[in-house]
Amino acid sequence: MENALKLASFHTDRKKVVMLVGAFHGRTSGAVAITDNPKIQAPVNPVDHVIRIDFDDEVALEKNLSQGDVCAVVIEGMQGVGGVFVPSTSFLQKARSLCDQYGTVLIMDEIQSGYGRSGKFFAHQHAGIEADLITLAKGMGNGFPIGGVMIAPKFESWFGMLGTTFGGNHLACAAGIAVLDVLKDEKLIEHAAKLGDYLKKRLEAIPGIKEIRGHGLMLGMQLNSEAKPVRLQLLKDHKIFTGSSAQKETLRLLPPLSMTEEMADEFIHALQEVLNPAIA
């Protein structure tokens, strides 16, 4: 099957790509075509080879892959901009199995959810699967601009296959190595898992929060009302910056992996004041 995948992934007649509803994969031409946001697409970006299926829809995934014309399935380890939705273990394992069966490449977008943020190095590792390609950035440089792609050994490289103007930047490489050293030395991945569990338990007890989604220190809080006023008040009154999402009622939380329990308590207290001023 590995050889079949190696050959099938480069068939020129396989032009279709499967994406999920709510996906955000970037703003460059190819990536924005599989980003579920028409507002940031130019007229030249939408293409007819993109197949959009519902989140976690195993039936639709198998139906499309069985046609034999899908070259890749692209999935975020956790949807960030979409509202911090986590693909189920069942869906990810089914996607891996189907990609193997039909010779399709499984691409995991870990640009936001990777590098320890989920409590594992990659969020898809919670499902116990391996991807064929993994995209990286954001946490890779801890703020320094750097990105990369991990490619499975099953893909045979050739001279000139990959190229980039800024590839191999020595300062970026030094920053990337430093981040890996700190992640290891300060055990930040284990810390993210532990602190994420602590935050979830505390947040679930706050009135006004319907649901907590995510792993580790990538959490989405589904509120009973729109999140924007809450975000603005947290910023104005408490100097705490939180993230928005495509879901108007979702508050996105992506603190640094070095966040302490004391900092978490400070955030929780501030959030209680904003959501429930009468009982804070």
NORTA-V637232 format. One line per field, one symbol per residue. ss: DSSP state (H for helix, E for strand, C for the rest). burial: 1 if it has 16 or more other C-alpha atoms within 10 Angstrom, else 0. A space follows every 10 residues. Layout:
# NORTA-V637232
ss->???
burial->???
This chain:
# NORTA-V637232
ss->CHHHHHHHCC CCCCCEEEEE CCCCCCCCHH HHCCCCCHHH CCCCCCCCCE EEECCCCHHH HHHHHCCCCE EEEEEECCEC CCCCECCCHH HHHHHHHHHH HHCCEEEEEC CCCCCCCCCC CCHHHHHCCC CCEEEECHHH CCCCCCCEEE ECCCCCCCCC CCCCCCCCCH HHHHHHHHHH HHHHHCCHHH HHHHHHHHHH HHHHCCCCEE EEEEECCEEE EEECCCCHHH HHHHHHHHCC CCECCCCCCE EEECCCCCCC HHHHHHHHHH HHHHHCCCCC
burial->0000110110 0001011111 1111110000 0111110000 1000110000 1110110100 1101100011 1111111111 1111111010 1111111111 0111111111 1111111111 1111110001 1111111111 1100011000 0000100000 0000000000 0100110011 0010000111 1110111011 0010000111 0111111111 1110001101 1011000000 1111101011 1111101100 0001001101 1111100000
